[in-house]
Amino acid sequence: MKFYTIDKQADFAETPVQETGRIIHHLHLAAGKEVPEHSADALVTVICLQGKVDFNCQGETVQLVPGSFLTMEPNELHSLVGLEDSHLYVIKQLLY
């Protein structure tokens, strides 16, 4: 077992886990902050821990709130907008 904690004061992003098959990012997205469209060559899970985020993926927008999460296939184009000060986990599964 490995135990981790996040830094809620992190400016934008921290990466507490970076292993051969998995990367876990903690993303702090301030209200009004945007992450432009991009993709990842991995299976991705995004989990909202705190706040509210508009998440756009290939023309569909969903609102992430605490307790909600989404999954994406590799290379899906997506972007984010913080509606409130928000904290997210982004889990990239590199081996699949």
N, CA, C and O atoms as a GROMACS GRO file, in nm:
protein
  384
    1MET      N    1   0.085  -0.118   0.000
    1MET     CA    2   0.000   0.000   0.000
    1MET      C    3   0.089   0.124   0.000
    1MET      O    4   0.194   0.128   0.065
    2LYS      N    5   0.044   0.223  -0.074
    2LYS     CA    6   0.108   0.354  -0.073
    2LYS      C    7   0.000   0.455  -0.036
    2LYS      O    8  -0.111   0.448  -0.087
    3PHE      N    9   0.033   0.549   0.051
    3PHE     CA   10  -0.063   0.649   0.098
    3PHE      C   11  -0.019   0.786   0.049
    3PHE      O   12   0.100   0.819   0.056
    4TYR      N   13  -0.114   0.865   0.000
    4TYR     CA   14  -0.082   0.997  -0.055
    4TYR      C   15  -0.177   1.102   0.002
    4TYR      O   16  -0.288   1.069   0.042
    5THR      N   17  -0.132   1.224   0.007
    5THR     CA   18  -0.218   1.338   0.036
    5THR      C   19  -0.191   1.444  -0.071
    5THR      O   20  -0.083   1.448  -0.130
    6ILE      N   21  -0.289   1.530  -0.095
    6ILE     CA   22  -0.272   1.635  -0.193
    6ILE      C   23  -0.246   1.768  -0.122
    6ILE      O   24  -0.282   1.786  -0.006
    7ASP      N   25  -0.185   1.859  -0.194
    7ASP     CA   26  -0.160   1.994  -0.145
    7ASP      C   27  -0.270   2.084  -0.199
    7ASP      O   28  -0.265   2.125  -0.315
    8LYS      N   29  -0.368   2.116  -0.117
    8LYS     CA   30  -0.479   2.200  -0.162
    8LYS      C   31  -0.435   2.343  -0.194
    8LYS      O   32  -0.512   2.420  -0.250
    9GLN      N   33  -0.312   2.377  -0.160
    9GLN     CA   34  -0.258   2.509  -0.193
    9GLN      C   35  -0.180   2.507  -0.323
    9GLN      O   36  -0.125   2.610  -0.364
   10ALA      N   37  -0.173   2.392  -0.390
   10ALA     CA   38  -0.098   2.382  -0.516
   10ALA      C   39  -0.150   2.486  -0.613
   10ALA      O   40  -0.271   2.506  -0.627
   11ASP      N   41  -0.056   2.553  -0.682
   11ASP     CA   42  -0.092   2.662  -0.772
   11ASP      C   43  -0.182   2.615  -0.886
   11ASP      O   44  -0.286   2.676  -0.911
   12PHE      N   45  -0.144   2.508  -0.955
   12PHE     CA   46  -0.227   2.458  -1.065
   12PHE      C   47  -0.233   2.306  -1.067
   12PHE      O   48  -0.342   2.248  -1.068
   13ALA      N   49  -0.118   2.240  -1.067
   13ALA     CA   50  -0.119   2.094  -1.076
   13ALA      C   51  -0.002   2.036  -1.000
   13ALA      O   52   0.105   2.096  -0.990
   14GLU      N   53  -0.024   1.918  -0.949
   14GLU     CA   54   0.084   1.839  -0.889
   14GLU      C   55   0.062   1.694  -0.932
   14GLU      O   56  -0.050   1.654  -0.965
   15THR      N   57   0.168   1.617  -0.932
   15THR     CA   58   0.161   1.478  -0.976
   15THR      C   59   0.213   1.389  -0.865
   15THR      O   60   0.332   1.358  -0.860
   16PRO      N   61   0.123   1.348  -0.774
   16PRO     CA   62   0.168   1.265  -0.662
   16PRO      C   63   0.206   1.123  -0.703
   16PRO      O   64   0.283   1.057  -0.632
   17VAL      N   65   0.154   1.074  -0.817
   17VAL     CA   66   0.185   0.937  -0.861
   17VAL      C   67   0.228   0.940  -1.007
   17VAL      O   68   0.155   0.987  -1.094
   18GLN      N   69   0.348   0.889  -1.032
   18GLN     CA   70   0.396   0.874  -1.169
   18GLN      C   71   0.468   0.740  -1.177
   18GLN      O   72   0.584   0.727  -1.139
   19GLU      N   73   0.396   0.641  -1.228
   19GLU     CA   74   0.446   0.504  -1.237
   19GLU      C   75   0.448   0.462  -1.383
   19GLU      O   76   0.404   0.537  -1.470
   20THR      N   77   0.499   0.344  -1.410
   20THR     CA   78   0.509   0.295  -1.547
   20THR      C   79   0.374   0.292  -1.618
   20THR      O   80   0.365   0.335  -1.733
   21GLY      N   81   0.269   0.244  -1.553
   21GLY     CA   82   0.140   0.228  -1.619
   21GLY      C   83   0.033   0.326  -1.576
   21GLY      O   84  -0.079   0.319  -1.625
   22ARG      N   85   0.066   0.419  -1.484
   22ARG     CA   86  -0.038   0.506  -1.429
   22ARG      C   87   0.023   0.638  -1.384
   22ARG      O   88   0.132   0.643  -1.327
   23ILE      N   89  -0.050   0.744  -1.412
   23ILE     CA   90  -0.015   0.878  -1.363
   23ILE      C   91  -0.140   0.936  -1.298
   23ILE      O   92  -0.249   0.929  -1.355
   24ILE      N   93  -0.124   0.993  -1.179
   24ILE     CA   94  -0.236   1.060  -1.112
   24ILE      C   95  -0.195   1.204  -1.086
   24ILE      O   96  -0.096   1.233  -1.018
   25HIS      N   97  -0.275   1.295  -1.142
   25HIS     CA   98  -0.254   1.438  -1.122
   25HIS      C   99  -0.362   1.490  -1.026
   25HIS      O  100  -0.475   1.443  -1.026
   26HIS      N  101  -0.324   1.587  -0.945
   26HIS     CA  102  -0.420   1.667  -0.869
   26HIS      C  103  -0.422   1.802  -0.939
   26HIS      O  104  -0.319   1.870  -0.945
   27LEU      N  105  -0.538   1.841  -0.990
   27LEU     CA  106  -0.552   1.967  -1.062
   27LEU      C  107  -0.632   2.064  -0.978
   27LEU      O  108  -0.744   2.035  -0.936
   28HIS      N  109  -0.573   2.182  -0.953
   28HIS     CA  110  -0.643   2.290  -0.885
   28HIS      C  111  -0.682   2.390  -0.992
   28HIS      O  112  -0.596   2.459  -1.047
   29LEU      N  113  -0.810   2.399  -1.022
   29LEU     CA  114  -0.860   2.487  -1.127
   29LEU      C  115  -0.938   2.600  -1.061
   29LEU      O  116  -1.047   2.578  -1.010
   30ALA      N  117  -0.881   2.719  -1.064
   30ALA     CA  118  -0.945   2.835  -1.002
   30ALA      C  119  -1.068   2.878  -1.082
   30ALA      O  120  -1.078   2.849  -1.201
   31ALA      N  121  -1.159   2.946  -1.016
   31ALA     CA  122  -1.278   3.000  -1.083
   31ALA      C  123  -1.234   3.089  -1.199
   31ALA      O  124  -1.150   3.177  -1.182
   32GLY      N  125  -1.292   3.064  -1.318
   32GLY     CA  126  -1.259   3.143  -1.435
   32GLY      C  127  -1.138   3.093  -1.514
   32GLY      O  128  -1.116   3.137  -1.627
   33LYS      N  129  -1.062   3.001  -1.457
   33LYS     CA  130  -0.944   2.946  -1.525
   33LYS      C  131  -0.988   2.846  -1.630
   33LYS      O  132  -1.079   2.766  -1.607
   34GLU      N  133  -0.922   2.850  -1.747
   34GLU     CA  134  -0.954   2.758  -1.855
   34GLU      C  135  -0.833   2.672  -1.888
   34GLU      O  136  -0.720   2.719  -1.885
   35VAL      N  137  -0.859   2.548  -1.921
   35VAL     CA  138  -0.756   2.459  -1.975
   35VAL      C  139  -0.796   2.436  -2.120
   35VAL      O  140  -0.900   2.377  -2.147
   36PRO      N  141  -0.713   2.484  -2.214
   36PRO     CA  142  -0.750   2.473  -2.356
   36PRO      C  143  -0.761   2.328  -2.403
   36PRO      O  144  -0.714   2.235  -2.337
   37GLU      N  145  -0.823   2.312  -2.518
   37GLU     CA  146  -0.846   2.178  -2.574
   37GLU      C  147  -0.714   2.103  -2.592
   37GLU      O  148  -0.615   2.158  -2.642
   38HIS      N  149  -0.715   1.977  -2.551
   38HIS     CA  150  -0.598   1.891  -2.560
   38HIS      C  151  -0.646   1.746  -2.554
   38HIS      O  152  -0.766   1.720  -2.539
   39SER      N  153  -0.553   1.652  -2.565
   39SER     CA  154  -0.588   1.511  -2.554
   39SER      C  155  -0.475   1.440  -2.480
   39SER      O  156  -0.367   1.495  -2.458
   40ALA      N  157  -0.501   1.316  -2.442
   40ALA     CA  158  -0.402   1.234  -2.373
   40ALA      C  159  -0.400   1.096  -2.437
   40ALA      O  160  -0.505   1.041  -2.471
   41ASP      N  161  -0.282   1.041  -2.454
   41ASP     CA  162  -0.268   0.908  -2.511
   41ASP      C  163  -0.279   0.805  -2.398
   41ASP      O  164  -0.184   0.732  -2.368
   42ALA      N  165  -0.397   0.802  -2.335
   42ALA     CA  166  -0.421   0.716  -2.219
   42ALA      C  167  -0.570   0.706  -2.196
   42ALA      O  168  -0.647   0.789  -2.244
   43LEU      N  169  -0.611   0.603  -2.122
   43LEU     CA  170  -0.747   0.600  -2.069
   43LEU      C  171  -0.747   0.700  -1.953
   43LEU      O  172  -0.657   0.696  -1.869
   44VAL      N  173  -0.846   0.787  -1.947
   44VAL     CA  174  -0.846   0.894  -1.847
   44VAL      C  175  -0.974   0.889  -1.764
   44VAL      O  176  -1.083   0.870  -1.817
   45THR      N  177  -0.958   0.907  -1.634
   45THR     CA  178  -1.070   0.925  -1.542
   45THR      C  179  -1.050   1.059  -1.472
   45THR      O  180  -0.941   1.087  -1.422
   46VAL      N  181  -1.154   1.142  -1.469
   46VAL     CA  182  -1.148   1.272  -1.402
   46VAL      C  183  -1.253   1.271  -1.292
   46VAL      O  184  -1.371   1.249  -1.317
   47ILE      N  185  -1.208   1.295  -1.169
   47ILE     CA  186  -1.295   1.291  -1.051
   47ILE      C  187  -1.297   1.428  -0.986
   47ILE      O  188  -1.191   1.484  -0.957
   48CYS      N  189  -1.415   1.483  -0.963
   48CYS     CA  190  -1.428   1.613  -0.897
   48CYS      C  191  -1.431   1.594  -0.746
   48CYS      O  192  -1.516   1.523  -0.692
   49LEU      N  193  -1.337   1.658  -0.679
   49LEU     CA  194  -1.330   1.652  -0.534
   49LEU      C  195  -1.399   1.771  -0.468
   49LEU      O  196  -1.460   1.759  -0.362
   50GLN      N  197  -1.389   1.887  -0.535
   50GLN     CA  198  -1.442   2.011  -0.478
   50GLN      C  199  -1.467   2.110  -0.590
   50GLN      O  200  -1.391   2.114  -0.687
   51GLY      N  201  -1.573   2.190  -0.578
   51GLY     CA  202  -1.599   2.297  -0.674
   51GLY      C  203  -1.694   2.257  -0.784
   51GLY      O  204  -1.774   2.165  -0.770
   52LYS      N  205  -1.684   2.330  -0.897
   52LYS     CA  206  -1.772   2.306  -1.012
   52LYS      C  207  -1.694   2.340  -1.138
   52LYS      O  208  -1.636   2.448  -1.149
   53VAL      N  209  -1.694   2.246  -1.234
   53VAL     CA  210  -1.616   2.261  -1.357
   53VAL      C  211  -1.702   2.223  -1.477
   53VAL      O  212  -1.770   2.121  -1.476
   54ASP      N  213  -1.698   2.307  -1.582
   54ASP     CA  214  -1.756   2.267  -1.710
   54ASP      C  215  -1.649   2.191  -1.786
   54ASP      O  216  -1.539   2.241  -1.808
   55PHE      N  217  -1.682   2.070  -1.827
   55PHE     CA  218  -1.589   1.982  -1.896
   55PHE      C  219  -1.646   1.954  -2.034
   55PHE      O  220  -1.753   1.894  -2.046
   56ASN      N  221  -1.575   1.998  -2.138
   56ASN     CA  222  -1.620   1.978  -2.274
   56ASN      C  223  -1.536   1.869  -2.338
   56ASN      O  224  -1.413   1.875  -2.336
   57CYS      N  225  -1.602   1.770  -2.396
   57CYS     CA  226  -1.533   1.661  -2.465
   57CYS      C  227  -1.601   1.638  -2.599
   57CYS      O  228  -1.713   1.588  -2.606
   58GLN      N  229  -1.531   1.674  -2.704
   58GLN     CA  230  -1.578   1.651  -2.840
   58GLN      C  231  -1.720   1.703  -2.861
   58GLN      O  232  -1.805   1.633  -2.916
   59GLY      N  233  -1.745   1.827  -2.818
   59GLY     CA  234  -1.872   1.894  -2.842
   59GLY      C  235  -1.978   1.873  -2.736
   59GLY      O  236  -2.084   1.936  -2.743
   60GLU      N  237  -1.955   1.786  -2.640
   60GLU     CA  238  -2.051   1.763  -2.532
   60GLU      C  239  -1.996   1.822  -2.403
   60GLU      O  240  -1.881   1.795  -2.367
   61THR      N  241  -2.077   1.901  -2.333
   61THR     CA  242  -2.034   1.961  -2.208
   61THR      C  243  -2.112   1.901  -2.092
   61THR      O  244  -2.234   1.892  -2.095
   62VAL      N  245  -2.037   1.860  -1.989
   62VAL     CA  246  -2.098   1.814  -1.864
   62VAL      C  247  -2.042   1.899  -1.751
   62VAL      O  248  -1.933   1.955  -1.763
   63GLN      N  249  -2.116   1.907  -1.643
   63GLN     CA  250  -2.071   1.984  -1.528
   63GLN      C  251  -2.027   1.886  -1.419
   63GLN      O  252  -2.106   1.807  -1.368
   64LEU      N  253  -1.899   1.894  -1.383
   64LEU     CA  254  -1.846   1.811  -1.276
   64LEU      C  255  -1.865   1.883  -1.143
   64LEU      O  256  -1.831   2.001  -1.130
   65VAL      N  257  -1.919   1.813  -1.046
   65VAL     CA  258  -1.938   1.862  -0.910
   65VAL      C  259  -1.887   1.754  -0.816
   65VAL      O  260  -1.866   1.641  -0.860
   66PRO      N  261  -1.867   1.784  -0.688
   66PRO     CA  262  -1.816   1.681  -0.598
   66PRO      C  263  -1.898   1.553  -0.602
   66PRO      O  264  -2.020   1.554  -0.594
   67GLY      N  265  -1.826   1.443  -0.616
   67GLY     CA  266  -1.890   1.312  -0.622
   67GLY      C  267  -1.915   1.264  -0.764
   67GLY      O  268  -1.955   1.149  -0.784
   68SER      N  269  -1.894   1.350  -0.863
   68SER     CA  270  -1.914   1.307  -1.002
   68SER      C  271  -1.778   1.282  -1.068
   68SER      O  272  -1.676   1.337  -1.027
   69PHE      N  273  -1.780   1.198  -1.171
   69PHE     CA  274  -1.657   1.171  -1.244
   69PHE      C  275  -1.692   1.129  -1.385
   69PHE      O  276  -1.806   1.096  -1.415
   70LEU      N  277  -1.592   1.131  -1.472
   70LEU     CA  278  -1.611   1.088  -1.610
   70LEU      C  279  -1.490   1.007  -1.654
   70LEU      O  280  -1.384   1.011  -1.592
   71THR      N  281  -1.510   0.933  -1.763
   71THR     CA  282  -1.400   0.858  -1.822
   71THR      C  283  -1.391   0.894  -1.969
   71THR      O  284  -1.490   0.932  -2.032
   72MET      N  285  -1.270   0.882  -2.025
   72MET     CA  286  -1.247   0.910  -2.166
   72MET      C  287  -1.156   0.803  -2.225
   72MET      O  288  -1.071   0.746  -2.156
   73GLU      N  289  -1.176   0.779  -2.351
   73GLU     CA  290  -1.088   0.691  -2.427
   73GLU      C  291  -0.962   0.770  -2.467
   73GLU      O  292  -0.963   0.893  -2.462
   74PRO      N  293  -0.855   0.702  -2.505
   74PRO     CA  294  -0.735   0.772  -2.550
   74PRO      C  295  -0.765   0.869  -2.666
   74PRO      O  296  -0.845   0.840  -2.755
   75ASN      N  297  -0.698   0.983  -2.661
   75ASN     CA  298  -0.697   1.084  -2.767
   75ASN      C  299  -0.829   1.158  -2.787
   75ASN      O  300  -0.847   1.221  -2.892
   76GLU      N  301  -0.920   1.154  -2.691
   76GLU     CA  302  -1.041   1.235  -2.702
   76GLU      C  303  -1.005   1.380  -2.669
   76GLU      O  304  -0.947   1.408  -2.564
   77LEU      N  305  -1.042   1.472  -2.760
   77LEU     CA  306  -1.015   1.614  -2.736
   77LEU      C  307  -1.108   1.666  -2.627
   77LEU      O  308  -1.228   1.638  -2.629
   78HIS      N  309  -1.053   1.742  -2.532
   78HIS     CA  310  -1.134   1.794  -2.422
   78HIS      C  311  -1.074   1.925  -2.370
   78HIS      O  312  -0.957   1.955  -2.391
   79SER      N  313  -1.159   2.002  -2.301
   79SER     CA  314  -1.118   2.127  -2.239
   79SER      C  315  -1.199   2.145  -2.110
   79SER      O  316  -1.301   2.080  -2.090
   80LEU      N  317  -1.150   2.235  -2.023
   80LEU     CA  318  -1.214   2.255  -1.892
   80LEU      C  319  -1.224   2.404  -1.862
   80LEU      O  320  -1.139   2.483  -1.905
   81VAL      N  321  -1.327   2.441  -1.787
   81VAL     CA  322  -1.342   2.577  -1.735
   81VAL      C  323  -1.385   2.566  -1.589
   81VAL      O  324  -1.485   2.501  -1.558
   82GLY      N  325  -1.311   2.631  -1.501
   82GLY     CA  326  -1.349   2.634  -1.360
   82GLY      C  327  -1.461   2.733  -1.336
   82GLY      O  328  -1.443   2.853  -1.360
   83LEU      N  329  -1.575   2.686  -1.290
   83LEU     CA  330  -1.686   2.775  -1.256
   83LEU      C  331  -1.674   2.822  -1.112
   83LEU      O  332  -1.720   2.930  -1.076
   84GLU      N  333  -1.610   2.739  -1.031
   84GLU     CA  334  -1.577   2.771  -0.891
   84GLU      C  335  -1.435   2.723  -0.868
   84GLU      O  336  -1.380   2.648  -0.949
   85ASP      N  337  -1.375   2.766  -0.760
   85ASP     CA  338  -1.244   2.713  -0.722
   85ASP      C  339  -1.260   2.562  -0.705
   85ASP      O  340  -1.339   2.518  -0.622
   86SER      N  341  -1.185   2.483  -0.783
   86SER     CA  342  -1.211   2.339  -0.790
   86SER      C  343  -1.084   2.256  -0.775
   86SER      O  344  -0.974   2.301  -0.807
   87HIS      N  345  -1.102   2.135  -0.726
   87HIS     CA  346  -0.994   2.036  -0.716
   87HIS      C  347  -1.042   1.908  -0.784
   87HIS      O  348  -1.152   1.859  -0.759
   88LEU      N  349  -0.956   1.854  -0.872
   88LEU     CA  350  -0.988   1.734  -0.949
   88LEU      C  351  -0.873   1.635  -0.940
   88LEU      O  352  -0.757   1.674  -0.927
   89TYR      N  353  -0.906   1.508  -0.946
   89TYR     CA  354  -0.806   1.404  -0.970
   89TYR      C  355  -0.817   1.367  -1.118
   89TYR      O  356  -0.927   1.346  -1.169
   90VAL      N  357  -0.703   1.360  -1.185
   90VAL     CA  358  -0.697   1.313  -1.323
   90VAL      C  359  -0.609   1.188  -1.322
   90VAL      O  360  -0.490   1.194  -1.294
   91ILE      N  361  -0.671   1.075  -1.353
   91ILE     CA  362  -0.600   0.946  -1.350
   91ILE      C  363  -0.580   0.900  -1.493
   91ILE      O  364  -0.677   0.878  -1.567
   92LYS      N  365  -0.454   0.884  -1.532
   92LYS     CA  366  -0.420   0.837  -1.667
   92LYS      C  367  -0.370   0.695  -1.657
   92LYS      O  368  -0.268   0.668  -1.593
   93GLN      N  369  -0.441   0.605  -1.723
   93GLN     CA  370  -0.400   0.465  -1.729
   93GLN      C  371  -0.328   0.446  -1.862
   93GLN      O  372  -0.390   0.450  -1.968
   94LEU      N  373  -0.198   0.424  -1.854
   94LEU     CA  374  -0.114   0.419  -1.974
   94LEU      C  375  -0.107   0.281  -2.036
   94LEU      O  376  -0.087   0.268  -2.157
   95LEU      N  377  -0.123   0.178  -1.956
   95LEU     CA  378  -0.120   0.041  -2.006
   95LEU      C  379  -0.261  -0.014  -2.008
   95LEU      O  380  -0.327  -0.019  -1.905
   96TYR      N  381  -0.306  -0.055  -2.122
   96TYR     CA  382  -0.442  -0.108  -2.135
   96TYR      C  383  -0.450  -0.206  -2.249
   96TYR      O  384  -0.556  -0.262  -2.275
   0.00000   0.00000   0.00000
